[in-house]
Amino acid sequence: MELGNIITTIVGGFMFPFLISMMWGKLVEAFGPIGGWMAAAFIVGTMWALNHGLGMVYQSGTAWIDMAWAAATGLFFADVFAGKKINGSTILAGILGGIIGGFVLSSFL
């Protein structure tokens, strides 16, 4: 892996949870539940297009390590560094959400 690929992968992995933490809640506050759908479309769609469409994130055969891992780890550590309380139910909810999302996705692919 070249240095350019390393840098763009790190930047792409950072930008996704950063945009989620900065914009998702504000869209929900402004537009209610529709704001959550708009955030899902705009944030996730835009970052997917950048990371995968433009090739910002370098993948070498490990496609299961994807944007969900970047979002999960980025938002988890943002909460840890912000001093928020992390308990077992939060981690369990994240794991179950990932399993359900993976199952639904595998049903379509």
C-alpha positions in Angstrom: 0.0 0.0 0.0 1.4 3.4 -1.0 1.5 6.4 1.3 -1.2 8.2 -0.7 -3.6 5.2 -0.2 -2.9 5.2 3.5 -3.6 8.9 3.8 -6.8 8.9 1.8 -8.1 5.8 3.6 -7.5 7.4 7.0 -9.1 10.7 5.9 -12.1 8.8 4.4 -12.5 6.8 7.5 -12.3 9.9 9.7 -14.7 12.1 7.6 -17.6 9.6 7.8 -18.1 9.5 11.6 -17.1 13.2 11.8 -20.0 14.2 9.5 -22.4 11.9 11.3 -21.6 13.5 14.7 -21.7 17.0 13.3 -24.8 16.8 11.1 -27.1 13.9 11.8 -28.5 15.2 15.1 -29.0 18.7 13.6 -31.0 17.4 10.7 -33.2 15.3 13.0 -33.8 18.4 15.2 -34.7 20.5 12.2 -36.8 18.1 10.3 -37.8 15.3 12.7 -37.8 11.7 11.6 -37.5 12.8 8.0 -34.3 14.5 8.9 -32.9 11.1 9.9 -33.7 9.7 6.5 -32.2 12.8 4.8 -29.0 12.4 6.9 -28.8 8.7 5.9 -29.2 9.6 2.3 -26.9 12.7 2.2 -24.2 11.8 4.7 -23.9 8.0 4.0 -24.5 8.4 0.3 -22.0 11.2 -0.2 -19.3 9.5 1.8 -20.0 6.2 0.0 -19.6 8.0 -3.3 -16.3 9.6 -2.1 -14.8 6.5 -0.5 -15.9 3.9 -3.0 -16.9 5.7 -6.1 -13.9 7.9 -6.3 -11.6 5.3 -4.6 -10.7 7.3 -1.6 -10.6 4.2 0.6 -8.1 1.5 -0.5 -9.4 -2.0 -0.1 -7.3 -5.1 -0.7 -9.8 -7.9 -0.6 -11.3 -7.3 2.9 -14.5 -5.8 1.8 -16.3 -6.6 5.1 -14.1 -3.9 6.8 -16.1 -1.0 5.5 -17.7 2.3 6.4 -19.8 0.8 9.2 -16.5 0.0 11.1 -15.3 3.6 10.6 -18.6 4.9 11.9 -18.8 2.6 14.9 -15.2 3.1 16.0 -15.2 6.8 15.3 -18.4 7.6 17.2 -17.5 5.2 20.0 -14.1 6.9 20.6 -15.7 10.4 20.2 -18.0 9.5 23.1 -15.2 8.1 25.2 -13.0 11.2 24.7 -16.1 13.4 25.4 -16.5 11.7 28.8 -19.8 10.1 28.0 -20.8 7.0 29.9 -20.4 3.8 27.8 -22.2 0.8 29.2 -22.7 -2.8 28.0 -26.2 -2.1 26.6 -24.7 0.6 24.2 -22.1 -1.9 22.9 -24.7 -4.7 22.7 -27.0 -2.4 20.7 -24.2 -1.6 18.3 -23.3 -5.2 17.8 -27.0 -6.3 17.3 -27.5 -3.4 14.9 -24.5 -4.5 12.9 -25.7 -8.1 12.8 -29.2 -7.2 11.7 -27.8 -4.8 9.1 -25.4 -7.4 7.8 -28.2 -10.0 7.5 -30.5 -7.6 5.7 -27.7 -6.6 3.3 -26.8 -10.3 2.7 -30.4 -11.0 1.8 -30.1 -8.5 -1.1 -26.7 -9.4 -2.4 
